[in-house]
């Protein structure tokens, strides 16, 4: 199972005859992250042994089928980080996908092939998932819009689980207009008319930016958003510290990931990439008591953030600490970057609230996004707000 150069985004697999309907996505091309079932294809999940041991899927995952029924034409499966448990897009078993907007830098992951395919023009739509940042990081790194959807809003039937209480469906698209059209197909209407006109920020999050260049560019991006929403008010910190929330996310994710994949990993030598093995080994050490304790902490945080946002609040925040790391970045430096990312990603991840990253910036010659986090269920409202802000940015 090799990948097709030059972007290493699409997997070299025979394509079954997948029919498309006639609808709002007619004329668009669809690439599918290789954790989603597509009828007639094996789901490899970024691991050669998993691929070899899998049977061809009998049916297509419902969310993917919705896109096909709406007219999108399937063009292939995309590479994913191994078992979707990474943030950099560097799968030991495959040539790394290329970041078309900054070829010397990583794509981000685990939705690495999907983001590369859209940013590089191979597909107009590509599906991904976001458990700990796997839509938000790649979108920011490759200069695309990326929404982590409200947890549970889009079906994950027919999808490889990583951490069931954190997993969400996501996608990339060639521009915000198409992104919104895909959202109409997948999300349906929001449960209420969210206004999202009360901007907030948490100063501590901005301290996670890497340096002066990142801080200056973030201020410029913030100015574009403030021109539309007004200046954000400082929000009170949650009862838990950022370190508490970081640990909460890691332990919940680790415990659930081991519950999902531990038995398979333990059967025999699986030749997992070093970083992936380390994460699963960590998950195997987390006991039920710790998991339950962290679940209670998450419930409290979700309640506090919900009280803060109500139905009109929107958090303005960095998506990631800076530009994508260089492909040549050392393992230790990549891990340090990842640790900063997790602290930024855990607000949406733990709350289950939607977060959208907008490609408004550039630093060190590479893309750099800014995020808006809204109340649970405000996904469509966030996309509309993002579209308005991106349109206004064209005047800056």
Phi, psi and omega in degrees: 000091182261165178255156185268123176290162010265348186268349182056031185266315182267138176282142182276084182233147174294136183268123174288169179280099182253116182276154177240154176272197178233113185193203186295343180254011177302133183095349179267152179252143189236125171250145190236123176304138188280042165241355181257135178291135170233125185307129178094351179242147171285150175258110189270338175059024177077014181227121183302322179293320178299318178297312183297328184269357183265149171267157176300139180295137179280333180216160182272141177307138186305320181295321177293318180299324178299321179291320177295316180297331179279000173113352180293144181256121182290128179244354176148171176271151179246154178297146174228152169302155187301120182053025176058029187245053176203165184241355189256339181083030181238088181274123182306330190271355185221157168299137185294139170301149182264138174276106186296336182271344179203079190300339178274002182241160182290160175281335196086161181209183009275356181275052192289311181294325181294315181292322178295319182298318181283313180298331181265002175081013178284331179217153177270338177224141172215139182270153177211189177219160178221108174257307179237015179136011193282357164257315188294314181295308180300321180299315179295318183293329186249010172074039179236164169285142176210125180249124163275114186285162174303135183300128178088357185286324180245134183302139173248019172300144180072026182233138173297124176282149167246298177222103196301328182275000179240337185297136174221154176274143178212177180203162171242154177212160188295334179202172185292328179296315178289324178304316180294323180295318176297320178300322177300320181290314189273327190265330191067187182286150170297157183289342178207173181271088180287130181273323178049056182238016180238090184285142180227160172211155176247108186307325184300328181295325182289341176288349179277353175297149191287326185188193185294320180295318179294320180295317180295318180290325177297319178299321179295316178296319178300323179299323177296317179291319180296329178297335179263317187261344191089171184285141182284146174267144177293130181261150179291147179287144176297162179306319178280145176284168177298324177294322176298316182292322176302311181295322179301311180297314183298319184285321176296313180298314182298314180298313183290325178294319178291322177298324182282324191235354186300317182297317180294316180297324186280349183298319182195180179295123183255356179054042177295148172302150186305314182292322179294315179300318180299320181291319178291322176300319178298316180299327182292342182269352184272122183269171184299323181298315179296319179298316181293323177296316180290329177296321177294320177298319178297317181301319179294316180297317180300318179295317180295317180292323176298318178295325181289314184280328188050225180247009181230357183276149176218126182273125176263126188202157173296144174283310182222170183290340182179202176295164176304141174301151175296148177303328182277001181301140181293160179302314183296320180290324175297320179295320179296320177297317180300321181298320176296317180301314182303321179295326176284323185282340191288340179297309178290319182299313183285324182282331188080009181275154183282148178221131179243135175256137184245134184278070185262348189229175177208137177217138183054035177075014183228157181298154183204118186258167174232148189243154170235129179245128184242178178296160179302132177088002183266026186304309182294322178296322178295319179296318179297318178296317177300318179298315180298318181292318179296322177294320179291331181294334180296341181272350182274000000 
